[in-house]
Amino acid sequence: MEIQIVFRIAAVGILVAVVGQVLQRAGRDDMAMLTTLAGLVVVLFWVIEYVSQLFDTIRTLFDL
Amino acid sequence: MELFQLIAVGITGAILIVTVKQHKPEIALALALVIGVLLLFMASGFLETILNTLRDMADQAGLSSGQWQLLIKLLVAGYVIEFGSEICKDAGQQALAAKLQMGGRLIMAGLALPVFKSLLTLITELLT
């Protein structure tokens, strides 16, 4: 499961970039900006959840 | 073997980060963070055995569990603070990384203060 999250985030990054480009070509810069923000929020959710998982493991491992 | 997996993940991660960085630097930073966490997870398998042997050695040396707990807390605090400040450096925020490290030092000094005080009282008793 571990490597999945890495590829998922990379895929979201590239997808957001492509969608942003397409929207910019279509003249909808505001929509491109919004898709970028949406992608960033999704990625941040995964990252925060993953880092909190790491800190929990550390806490249980070192029984702090 | 665990080592080659670690290296493979590191290199593919670096390549992924570079590709994403051209278009979306902020997502590349998040990707770098996740890959770092993944590498730590992969390496944490050995941590259990290391910790047990260290605890046995500490018990033999006569270290009380409180001191051992404090030692481990300081060790973990050091690495976690370094983890955070390196991420800030990755993002180009040198000042932020320095502030984070300063805060970390203050917290660790606060943790270690009672032990230091007991050491000083011990020394003064020896001298008088």
Backbone of each chain as ProteinMPNN parsed JSONL, in Angstrom:
{"seq_chain_A": "MEIQIVFRIAAVGILVAVVGQVLQRAGRDDMAMLTTLAGLVVVLFWVIEYVSQLFDTIRTLFDL", "coords_chain_A": {"N_chain_A": [[0.843, -1.192, 0.0], [2.076, 1.125, 0.568], [3.59, 2.501, -1.445], [1.632, 3.393, -3.018], [0.46, 5.831, -2.278], [2.345, 7.677, -2.966], [2.42, 7.594, -5.762], [-0.173, 8.345, -6.206], [-0.268, 11.005, -5.343], [1.576, 12.152, -7.086], [0.215, 11.728, -9.446], [-2.049, 13.324, -9.06], [-0.792, 15.798, -8.988], [0.218, 16.077, -11.62], [-2.127, 15.834, -13.075], [-3.584, 18.068, -12.232], [-1.929, 20.022, -13.215], [-2.172, 19.632, -15.996], [-4.934, 20.008, -16.412], [-5.076, 22.619, -15.586], [-3.574, 23.881, -17.584], [-5.171, 23.36, -19.825], [-7.506, 24.727, -19.169], [-6.508, 27.287, -19.052], [-5.812, 27.675, -21.71], [-8.366, 27.746, -22.699], [-9.093, 30.138, -21.889], [-10.099, 30.442, -19.308], [-8.916, 31.51, -16.747], [-9.474, 31.852, -14.045], [-10.826, 29.527, -13.351], [-8.772, 27.717, -13.714], [-7.059, 28.436, -11.682], [-8.667, 27.725, -9.529], [-8.857, 24.947, -9.805], [-6.226, 24.284, -9.366], [-5.986, 24.984, -6.665], [-7.856, 23.207, -5.573], [-6.686, 20.747, -6.145], [-4.424, 21.01, -4.598], [-5.502, 21.086, -2.02], [-6.584, 18.534, -1.766], [-4.256, 16.993, -1.92], [-2.963, 17.932, 0.316], [-4.616, 16.969, 2.345], [-4.168, 14.179, 2.179], [-1.422, 14.189, 2.764], [-1.28, 15.235, 5.356], [-2.701, 13.326, 6.763], [-1.048, 11.159, 6.404], [1.384, 11.935, 7.58], [0.532, 12.258, 10.195], [0.029, 9.665, 10.746], [2.621, 8.68, 10.733], [3.702, 10.041, 12.961], [2.12, 8.922, 14.974], [2.994, 6.269, 14.856], [5.646, 6.615, 15.647], [5.203, 7.551, 18.206], [4.005, 5.334, 19.465], [5.973, 3.435, 19.076], [8.207, 4.4, 20.503], [7.04, 4.549, 22.909], [6.18, 7.053, 24.11]], "CA_chain_A": [[0.0, 0.0, 0.0], [2.839, 2.329, 0.896], [4.039, 3.304, -2.58], [0.446, 3.893, -3.738], [0.16, 7.246, -1.979], [3.293, 8.522, -3.682], [1.97, 7.71, -7.154], [-1.446, 9.085, -6.239], [-0.006, 12.451, -5.236], [2.2, 12.594, -8.336], [-0.824, 11.763, -10.478], [-2.869, 14.531, -8.848], [-0.012, 16.969, -9.392], [0.284, 16.194, -13.087], [-3.493, 16.056, -13.577], [-3.942, 19.471, -11.985], [-1.158, 20.86, -14.144], [-2.745, 19.517, -17.341], [-6.249, 20.658, -16.432], [-4.837, 24.059, -15.529], [-3.147, 24.357, -18.902], [-6.315, 23.328, -20.751], [-8.422, 25.81, -18.817], [-5.908, 28.571, -19.427], [-5.957, 27.845, -23.179], [-9.76, 28.097, -22.999], [-9.355, 31.499, -21.447], [-10.731, 30.485, -17.984], [-7.798, 31.478, -15.79], [-9.941, 31.705, -12.658], [-11.095, 28.107, -13.107], [-7.472, 27.022, -13.592], [-6.589, 28.717, -10.32], [-9.469, 26.949, -8.562], [-8.488, 23.524, -9.872], [-4.939, 24.133, -8.672], [-6.237, 24.992, -5.205], [-8.55, 21.969, -5.186], [-5.683, 19.671, -6.127], [-3.53, 21.192, -3.443], [-6.208, 20.713, -0.782], [-6.679, 17.063, -1.714], [-2.929, 16.455, -1.61], [-2.631, 18.251, 1.712], [-5.322, 16.029, 3.234], [-3.418, 12.911, 2.235], [-0.118, 14.361, 3.414], [-1.46, 15.41, 6.809], [-3.103, 12.04, 7.33], [0.1, 10.246, 6.35], [2.366, 12.387, 8.57], [0.022, 11.957, 11.539], [0.228, 8.221, 10.928], [4.036, 8.495, 11.1], [3.939, 10.481, 14.344], [1.531, 7.931, 15.888], [3.884, 5.107, 14.932], [6.805, 6.969, 16.467], [4.811, 7.63, 19.622], [3.811, 3.988, 20.039], [7.233, 2.683, 19.044], [9.074, 4.843, 21.598], [6.072, 4.673, 24.005], [6.361, 8.37, 24.758]], "C_chain_A": [[0.878, 1.241, 0.0], [3.106, 3.186, -0.347], [2.847, 3.925, -3.3], [0.275, 5.386, -3.535], [1.101, 8.166, -2.755], [2.817, 8.724, -5.111], [0.676, 8.494, -7.231], [-1.186, 10.585, -6.226], [0.641, 12.961, -6.522], [1.147, 12.706, -9.426], [-1.684, 13.003, -10.317], [-2.099, 15.762, -9.305], [-0.035, 17.162, -10.887], [-1.09, 16.489, -13.648], [-3.879, 17.519, -13.423], [-3.197, 20.371, -12.955], [-1.8, 20.841, -15.53], [-4.076, 20.254, -17.415], [-6.078, 22.167, -16.391], [-4.456, 24.598, -16.885], [-4.359, 24.447, -19.839], [-7.228, 24.507, -20.457], [-7.828, 27.164, -19.219], [-6.049, 28.791, -20.93], [-7.375, 28.29, -23.488], [-10.097, 29.476, -22.448], [-9.973, 31.567, -20.065], [-9.634, 30.434, -16.91], [-8.293, 31.277, -14.375], [-10.215, 30.234, -12.345], [-9.781, 27.347, -12.93], [-6.936, 27.205, -12.175], [-7.344, 27.851, -9.319], [-9.085, 25.482, -8.612], [-7.145, 23.311, -9.176], [-5.155, 24.069, -7.169], [-6.89, 23.692, -4.768], [-7.545, 20.817, -5.116], [-4.798, 19.776, -4.924], [-4.213, 20.762, -2.154], [-6.275, 19.201, -0.663], [-5.331, 16.48, -1.301], [-2.587, 16.714, -0.16], [-3.355, 17.329, 2.667], [-4.555, 14.726, 3.349], [-2.129, 13.072, 3.01], [-0.291, 14.442, 4.921], [-1.827, 14.08, 7.449], [-1.892, 11.112, 7.408], [1.132, 10.642, 7.407], [1.85, 12.107, 9.976], [0.151, 10.472, 11.814], [1.67, 7.957, 11.356], [4.238, 8.87, 12.552], [3.297, 9.517, 15.326], [2.45, 6.724, 16.007], [5.079, 5.41, 15.82], [6.395, 6.965, 17.932], [4.647, 6.234, 20.193], [5.131, 3.235, 20.087], [8.088, 3.075, 20.238], [8.297, 4.939, 22.9], [6.303, 5.949, 24.802], [5.066, 8.759, 25.457]], "O_chain_A": [[0.478, 2.289, -0.506], [2.896, 4.399, -0.343], [3.004, 4.858, -4.088], [-0.016, 6.124, -4.477], [0.729, 9.272, -3.15], [2.8, 9.843, -5.624], [0.441, 9.222, -8.195], [-1.791, 11.342, -6.986], [0.317, 14.048, -7.001], [1.163, 13.639, -10.229], [-2.018, 13.665, -11.299], [-2.664, 16.662, -9.927], [-0.275, 18.265, -11.378], [-1.231, 17.286, -14.575], [-4.422, 18.135, -14.339], [-3.745, 21.353, -13.456], [-1.957, 21.884, -16.165], [-4.325, 21.021, -18.344], [-6.807, 22.909, -17.049], [-4.948, 25.646, -17.302], [-4.556, 25.439, -20.541], [-7.674, 25.203, -21.369], [-8.541, 28.064, -19.665], [-6.353, 29.892, -21.39], [-7.601, 29.09, -24.395], [-11.24, 29.926, -22.527], [-10.357, 32.659, -19.647], [-9.461, 29.412, -16.246], [-7.632, 30.615, -13.575], [-9.901, 29.742, -11.261], [-9.686, 26.445, -12.098], [-6.432, 26.269, -11.555], [-6.755, 27.31, -8.383], [-8.995, 24.833, -7.569], [-6.937, 22.309, -8.493], [-4.588, 23.219, -6.482], [-6.539, 23.131, -3.73], [-7.544, 20.025, -4.174], [-4.454, 18.774, -4.296], [-3.587, 20.146, -1.292], [-6.05, 18.647, 0.413], [-5.26, 15.593, -0.45], [-2.009, 15.867, 0.521], [-2.795, 16.937, 3.691], [-4.314, 14.223, 4.446], [-1.768, 12.214, 3.816], [0.445, 13.807, 5.676], [-1.341, 13.739, 8.527], [-1.739, 10.366, 8.375], [1.699, 9.77, 8.065], [2.63, 11.756, 10.861], [0.354, 10.056, 12.954], [1.924, 7.125, 12.226], [4.865, 8.125, 13.305], [3.844, 9.294, 16.407], [2.671, 6.208, 17.103], [5.484, 4.586, 16.64], [7.114, 6.456, 18.792], [5.106, 5.972, 21.305], [5.386, 2.483, 21.028], [8.639, 2.21, 20.918], [8.852, 5.375, 23.908], [6.583, 5.918, 26.0], [4.989, 9.826, 26.065]]}, "seq_chain_B": "MELFQLIAVGITGAILIVTVKQHKPEIALALALVIGVLLLFMASGFLETILNTLRDMADQAGLSSGQWQLLIKLLVAGYVIEFGSEICKDAGQQALAAKLQMGGRLIMAGLALPVFKSLLTLITELLT", "coords_chain_B": {"N_chain_B": [[16.055, -7.139, -0.835], [15.84, -5.114, 2.065], [17.328, -2.79, 1.878], [17.766, -2.236, -0.854], [15.205, -1.789, -1.709], [14.685, 0.572, -0.371], [16.493, 2.35, -1.587], [15.524, 2.278, -4.187], [12.96, 3.377, -3.911], [13.692, 5.906, -3.049], [15.051, 7.0, -5.294], [13.161, 6.834, -7.417], [11.277, 8.437, -6.295], [12.61, 10.902, -6.231], [12.789, 11.438, -8.955], [10.082, 11.642, -9.628], [9.417, 13.887, -8.13], [10.87, 15.868, -9.409], [9.646, 15.936, -11.904], [7.072, 16.79, -11.252], [7.646, 19.195, -10.155], [8.16, 21.099, -12.091], [5.698, 21.982, -13.005], [3.923, 22.241, -10.803], [5.072, 23.53, -8.092], [4.264, 23.533, -5.39], [2.866, 21.169, -4.947], [4.878, 19.427, -5.481], [6.476, 19.8, -3.279], [4.863, 18.732, -1.261], [4.847, 16.146, -2.159], [7.533, 15.475, -1.823], [7.63, 15.493, 0.945], [5.932, 13.348, 1.558], [7.295, 11.213, 0.437], [9.579, 11.224, 1.975], [8.449, 10.512, 4.446], [7.575, 7.981, 3.799], [9.994, 6.652, 3.383], [10.972, 6.712, 5.966], [9.089, 5.086, 7.194], [9.661, 2.659, 5.972], [12.159, 2.177, 6.97], [11.656, 1.88, 9.607], [11.263, -0.605, 10.494], [13.476, -1.847, 11.606], [13.785, -0.479, 13.889], [12.579, -1.376, 16.194], [14.031, -3.607, 17.202], [16.489, -2.383, 17.654], [15.823, -0.58, 19.652], [15.1, -2.279, 21.762], [17.504, -3.603, 22.367], [19.015, -1.397, 23.128], [17.582, -0.625, 25.372], [18.031, -2.805, 27.068], [20.797, -2.561, 27.461], [20.815, -0.115, 28.774], [19.488, -0.766, 31.105], [21.314, -2.553, 32.208], [23.371, -0.743, 32.662], [22.334, 0.524, 34.753], [20.615, 2.594, 34.497], [17.882, 4.58, 35.443], [14.337, 4.095, 34.76], [13.06, 6.488, 34.349], [15.094, 8.258, 33.616], [15.837, 6.987, 31.297], [13.53, 7.283, 29.78], [13.507, 10.045, 29.443], [15.835, 10.366, 27.987], [15.183, 9.033, 25.597], [13.066, 10.642, 24.801], [14.338, 13.061, 24.274], [15.991, 12.272, 22.194], [14.155, 11.522, 20.193], [12.848, 13.963, 19.904], [14.89, 15.54, 18.881], [15.289, 14.404, 16.312], [12.765, 14.7, 15.118], [12.427, 17.438, 15.05], [14.509, 18.109, 13.37], [13.609, 16.86, 11.079], [11.352, 18.417, 10.447], [12.556, 20.94, 10.079], [14.193, 20.502, 7.918], [12.324, 20.097, 5.917], [11.287, 22.654, 5.744], [13.533, 23.937, 4.78], [13.717, 22.712, 2.308], [11.559, 23.886, 1.085], [12.638, 26.289, 0.67], [12.617, 28.073, 2.713], [14.693, 29.37, 4.567], [14.928, 30.964, 6.905], [12.683, 30.251, 8.353], [13.282, 27.592, 8.907], [15.451, 27.928, 10.598], [14.21, 29.209, 12.743], [12.511, 27.193, 13.578], [14.334, 25.296, 14.417], [15.491, 26.665, 16.521], [13.329, 26.886, 18.279], [12.984, 24.203, 18.81], [15.373, 23.612, 20.108], [14.993, 25.071, 22.432], [12.864, 23.707, 23.608], [14.015, 21.208, 24.022], [16.068, 21.889, 25.753], [14.531, 22.714, 27.891], [13.419, 20.282, 28.621], [15.652, 18.887, 29.451], [16.546, 20.198, 31.624], [15.966, 19.573, 34.489], [17.555, 17.286, 34.898], [20.049, 18.32, 34.542], [20.163, 20.083, 36.657], [20.11, 18.338, 38.82], [22.525, 17.13, 38.414], [24.275, 19.239, 38.928], [23.769, 19.714, 41.678], [24.715, 17.329, 42.641], [27.439, 17.538, 42.069], [28.169, 19.765, 43.607], [27.757, 18.718, 46.121], [29.705, 16.757, 46.184], [31.968, 18.33, 46.196], [31.823, 19.841, 48.512]], "CA_chain_B": [[16.548, -6.805, 0.514], [15.237, -3.85, 2.495], [18.16, -1.646, 1.495], [17.581, -1.882, -2.266], [13.873, -1.168, -1.817], [14.801, 1.953, 0.118], [17.161, 3.168, -2.609], [14.644, 2.379, -5.366], [11.906, 4.349, -3.616], [14.275, 7.247, -3.002], [15.384, 7.522, -6.629], [11.94, 7.095, -8.195], [10.643, 9.607, -5.685], [13.274, 12.134, -6.672], [12.404, 11.707, -10.353], [8.685, 12.119, -9.626], [9.362, 15.262, -7.6], [11.367, 16.819, -10.406], [8.656, 16.13, -12.97], [5.919, 17.572, -10.782], [8.077, 20.526, -9.708], [8.129, 22.09, -13.165], [4.375, 22.595, -13.172], [3.273, 22.6, -9.541], [6.091, 23.385, -7.04], [3.73, 23.269, -4.05], [2.544, 19.739, -4.834], [6.167, 18.714, -5.431], [6.94, 19.832, -1.887], [4.075, 17.739, -0.513], [5.317, 14.824, -2.612], [8.824, 15.226, -1.16], [7.344, 15.163, 2.344], [5.344, 12.01, 1.658], [8.325, 10.205, 0.138], [10.414, 11.147, 3.178], [7.746, 9.731, 5.469], [7.561, 6.578, 3.359], [11.32, 6.067, 3.64], [11.077, 6.477, 7.413], [8.282, 3.915, 7.525], [10.333, 1.429, 5.542], [13.327, 1.908, 7.809], [11.291, 1.776, 11.029], [11.174, -2.015, 10.866], [14.625, -2.26, 12.429], [13.887, 0.372, 15.076], [12.112, -2.121, 17.377], [15.115, -4.413, 17.777], [17.533, -1.481, 18.165], [15.36, 0.001, 20.914], [15.132, -3.266, 22.842], [18.885, -3.814, 22.818], [19.463, -0.201, 23.864], [16.979, -0.615, 26.715], [18.747, -3.779, 27.9], [22.094, -1.991, 27.863], [20.579, 0.95, 29.762], [19.173, -1.392, 32.4], [22.568, -3.049, 32.79], [24.174, 0.382, 33.149], [21.739, 1.04, 35.98], [19.874, 3.831, 34.228], [16.486, 4.409, 35.882], [13.456, 4.187, 33.582], [12.744, 7.893, 34.096], [16.17, 8.86, 32.821], [15.795, 6.394, 29.956], [12.41, 7.917, 29.066], [13.923, 11.397, 29.056], [16.84, 10.222, 26.917], [14.487, 8.704, 24.348], [12.268, 11.792, 24.385], [15.239, 14.053, 23.662], [16.457, 11.726, 20.913], [13.085, 11.623, 19.201], [12.589, 15.382, 19.644], [15.923, 16.042, 17.974], [15.105, 13.971, 14.925], [11.526, 15.235, 14.557], [12.644, 18.865, 14.748], [15.368, 18.176, 12.183], [12.733, 16.486, 9.972], [10.545, 19.584, 10.086], [13.319, 22.091, 9.561], [14.688, 20.187, 6.566], [11.221, 20.341, 4.977], [11.218, 24.105, 5.501], [14.655, 24.312, 3.885], [13.34, 22.268, 0.964], [10.636, 24.863, 0.507], [13.343, 27.547, 0.449], [12.402, 28.996, 3.833], [15.823, 29.171, 5.494], [14.687, 31.616, 8.202], [11.693, 29.441, 9.074], [13.962, 26.396, 9.413], [16.264, 28.325, 11.751], [13.314, 29.451, 13.887], [12.016, 25.9, 14.057], [15.402, 24.627, 15.176], [15.667, 27.382, 17.792], [12.248, 26.452, 19.174], [13.273, 22.82, 19.218], [16.449, 23.613, 21.124], [14.446, 25.546, 23.71], [12.054, 22.638, 24.21], [14.89, 20.133, 24.516], [16.755, 22.391, 26.957], [13.556, 22.662, 28.982], [13.267, 18.886, 29.065], [16.855, 18.336, 30.068], [16.985, 21.065, 32.733], [16.025, 18.943, 35.807], [18.694, 16.376, 35.016], [21.238, 19.155, 34.676], [20.167, 20.647, 38.013], [20.505, 17.292, 39.773], [23.971, 16.927, 38.243], [24.996, 20.321, 39.62], [23.72, 19.497, 43.122], [25.608, 16.203, 42.946], [28.831, 18.006, 42.05], [28.452, 20.63, 44.758], [27.874, 17.853, 47.328], [31.011, 16.099, 46.181], [33.057, 19.276, 46.479], [31.856, 20.34, 49.91]], "C_chain_B": [[16.039, -5.402, 0.826], [16.006, -2.657, 1.934], [17.862, -1.24, 0.062], [16.203, -1.272, -2.489], [13.973, 0.302, -1.45], [15.396, 2.844, -0.977], [16.239, 3.354, -3.811], [13.572, 3.434, -5.117], [12.482, 5.758, -3.616], [14.486, 7.825, -4.394], [14.118, 7.796, -7.431], [11.227, 8.31, -7.618], [11.264, 10.889, -6.181], [12.859, 12.474, -8.103], [10.985, 12.247, -10.411], [8.626, 13.571, -9.172], [9.796, 16.248, -8.67], [10.321, 17.037, -11.488], [7.504, 17.007, -12.492], [6.341, 19.001, -10.475], [7.982, 21.556, -10.823], [6.784, 22.795, -13.202], [3.823, 23.118, -11.861], [4.294, 22.473, -8.405], [5.485, 23.033, -5.674], [3.396, 21.796, -3.885], [3.83, 18.932, -4.809], [6.701, 18.706, -4.003], [6.18, 18.8, -1.058], [4.533, 16.333, -0.881], [6.635, 14.481, -1.924], [8.583, 14.814, 0.294], [6.837, 13.733, 2.46], [6.395, 10.946, 1.401], [9.27, 10.078, 1.327], [9.76, 10.296, 4.249], [7.746, 8.263, 5.092], [8.899, 5.918, 3.639], [11.476, 5.787, 5.129], [10.278, 5.246, 7.801], [9.034, 2.641, 7.162], [11.494, 1.111, 6.465], [12.927, 1.623, 9.244], [11.184, 0.322, 11.447], [12.272, -2.397, 11.815], [14.626, -1.547, 13.763], [13.549, -0.429, 16.322], [13.275, -2.862, 18.012], [16.174, -3.499, 18.371], [17.121, -0.973, 19.535], [15.474, -1.016, 22.033], [16.561, -3.478, 23.317], [19.369, -2.598, 23.597], [18.89, -0.22, 25.272], [17.693, -1.611, 27.607], [20.067, -3.188, 28.38], [21.883, -0.924, 28.932], [20.281, 0.326, 31.11], [20.456, -1.904, 33.048], [23.369, -1.88, 33.37], [23.545, 0.999, 34.385], [21.0, 2.335, 35.762], [18.429, 3.617, 34.687], [15.574, 4.634, 34.684], [13.121, 5.636, 33.305], [13.824, 8.527, 33.244], [16.135, 8.319, 31.406], [14.694, 7.064, 29.13], [12.826, 9.301, 28.568], [14.906, 11.327, 27.896], [16.148, 9.975, 25.582], [13.707, 9.908, 23.856], [13.151, 12.817, 23.691], [15.693, 13.564, 22.295], [15.397, 11.926, 19.84], [12.816, 13.083, 18.862], [13.62, 15.927, 18.663], [15.642, 15.669, 16.536], [13.859, 14.582, 14.314], [11.718, 16.701, 14.183], [13.489, 18.995, 13.485], [14.553, 17.834, 10.948], [11.932, 17.696, 9.489], [11.381, 20.691, 9.478], [13.888, 21.779, 8.191], [13.588, 20.421, 5.537], [11.123, 21.834, 4.69], [12.357, 24.53, 4.586], [14.342, 23.91, 2.465], [12.461, 23.308, 0.298], [11.328, 26.204, 0.318], [13.196, 28.52, 1.6], [13.512, 28.791, 4.855], [15.519, 29.765, 6.868], [13.721, 30.778, 9.024], [12.37, 28.221, 9.679], [14.781, 26.76, 10.646], [15.37, 28.559, 12.964], [12.832, 28.125, 14.462], [13.08, 25.214, 14.894], [15.604, 25.327, 16.509], [14.579, 26.958, 18.772], [12.5, 25.058, 19.686], [14.336, 22.773, 20.284], [15.889, 24.047, 22.454], [13.674, 24.421, 24.389], [12.969, 21.566, 24.78], [15.643, 20.6, 25.745], [15.798, 22.338, 28.137], [13.411, 21.261, 29.518], [14.474, 18.456, 29.879], [17.26, 19.103, 31.31], [17.027, 20.322, 34.063], [17.222, 18.022, 35.964], [19.954, 17.197, 35.25], [21.332, 19.703, 36.091], [20.621, 19.578, 38.997], [21.994, 17.019, 39.646], [24.74, 17.988, 39.032], [24.961, 20.083, 41.123], [24.662, 18.356, 43.491], [27.048, 16.705, 43.046], [29.121, 18.853, 43.293], [28.571, 19.771, 46.021], [29.25, 17.217, 47.371], [32.098, 17.064, 46.65], [33.059, 19.662, 47.947], [32.28, 19.226, 50.835]], "O_chain_B": [[15.835, -4.598, -0.084], [15.415, -1.644, 1.561], [17.718, -0.052, -0.23], [16.026, -0.379, -3.317], [13.419, 1.166, -2.129], [14.891, 3.93, -1.262], [16.171, 4.439, -4.388], [13.3, 4.275, -5.974], [11.856, 6.693, -4.115], [14.152, 8.98, -4.655], [13.992, 8.85, -8.053], [10.648, 9.111, -8.352], [10.566, 11.847, -6.512], [12.609, 13.634, -8.43], [10.705, 13.193, -11.148], [7.893, 14.384, -9.736], [9.198, 17.311, -8.837], [10.116, 18.161, -11.946], [7.017, 17.862, -13.231], [5.521, 19.918, -10.521], [7.756, 22.739, -10.564], [6.701, 24.008, -13.396], [3.328, 24.242, -11.774], [4.385, 21.406, -7.799], [6.108, 22.32, -4.886], [3.61, 21.226, -2.815], [3.882, 17.869, -4.189], [7.306, 17.726, -3.566], [6.772, 18.081, -0.254], [4.598, 15.444, -0.031], [6.84, 13.346, -1.492], [9.239, 13.909, 0.81], [7.256, 12.99, 3.347], [6.404, 9.903, 2.055], [9.715, 8.979, 1.659], [10.411, 9.465, 4.883], [7.898, 7.395, 5.951], [8.952, 4.769, 4.078], [12.036, 4.763, 5.52], [10.717, 4.45, 8.631], [9.051, 1.674, 7.924], [11.793, -0.054, 6.725], [13.757, 1.172, 10.033], [11.03, 0.034, 12.634], [12.051, -3.182, 12.737], [15.359, -1.93, 14.674], [14.136, -0.214, 17.382], [13.49, -2.764, 19.22], [16.706, -3.775, 19.446], [17.927, -0.928, 20.465], [15.896, -0.674, 23.138], [16.817, -3.53, 24.52], [20.053, -2.74, 24.611], [19.573, 0.112, 26.241], [17.945, -1.32, 28.777], [20.416, -3.296, 29.556], [22.662, -0.826, 29.881], [20.751, 0.807, 32.141], [20.679, -1.731, 34.246], [23.973, -2.004, 34.435], [24.13, 1.887, 35.005], [20.774, 3.097, 36.703], [17.818, 2.598, 34.363], [15.966, 5.276, 33.709], [12.913, 6.003, 32.149], [13.538, 9.238, 32.281], [16.362, 9.046, 30.439], [14.881, 7.373, 27.953], [12.54, 9.681, 27.432], [14.831, 12.111, 26.949], [16.465, 10.605, 24.573], [13.673, 10.184, 22.656], [12.779, 13.376, 22.659], [15.772, 14.345, 21.347], [15.672, 12.419, 18.746], [12.585, 13.425, 17.702], [13.287, 16.67, 17.74], [15.742, 16.507, 15.639], [13.861, 14.948, 13.139], [11.242, 17.155, 13.143], [13.24, 19.855, 12.639], [14.756, 18.425, 9.887], [11.845, 17.964, 8.291], [10.986, 21.311, 8.491], [14.055, 22.685, 7.374], [13.857, 20.879, 4.426], [10.905, 22.243, 3.55], [12.174, 25.382, 3.716], [14.644, 24.641, 1.521], [12.594, 23.582, -0.895], [10.703, 27.162, -0.139], [13.606, 29.675, 1.486], [13.317, 28.131, 5.876], [15.817, 29.143, 7.888], [13.902, 30.606, 10.229], [12.084, 27.847, 10.817], [14.813, 26.009, 11.621], [15.712, 28.163, 14.078], [12.756, 27.955, 15.678], [12.789, 24.629, 15.938], [15.859, 24.674, 17.52], [14.854, 26.701, 19.945], [12.26, 24.761, 20.856], [14.238, 22.008, 21.244], [16.241, 23.488, 23.493], [13.808, 24.204, 25.593], [12.74, 21.069, 25.882], [15.848, 19.826, 26.681], [16.185, 21.969, 29.246], [13.292, 21.06, 30.726], [14.34, 17.748, 30.877], [18.211, 18.718, 31.99], [18.046, 20.413, 34.748], [17.838, 17.974, 37.029], [20.815, 16.824, 36.047], [22.417, 19.786, 36.666], [21.412, 19.853, 39.898], [22.66, 16.714, 40.635], [25.721, 17.685, 39.712], [25.984, 20.225, 41.792], [25.327, 18.404, 44.525], [27.781, 16.354, 43.97], [30.153, 18.697, 43.945], [29.392, 20.061, 46.892], [29.885, 17.137, 48.423], [33.012, 16.692, 47.385], [34.113, 19.8, 48.567], [32.372, 19.43, 52.045]]}, "name": "protein", "num_of_chains": 2, "seq": "MEIQIVFRIAAVGILVAVVGQVLQRAGRDDMAMLTTLAGLVVVLFWVIEYVSQLFDTIRTLFDLMELFQLIAVGITGAILIVTVKQHKPEIALALALVIGVLLLFMASGFLETILNTLRDMADQAGLSSGQWQLLIKLLVAGYVIEFGSEICKDAGQQALAAKLQMGGRLIMAGLALPVFKSLLTLITELLT"}
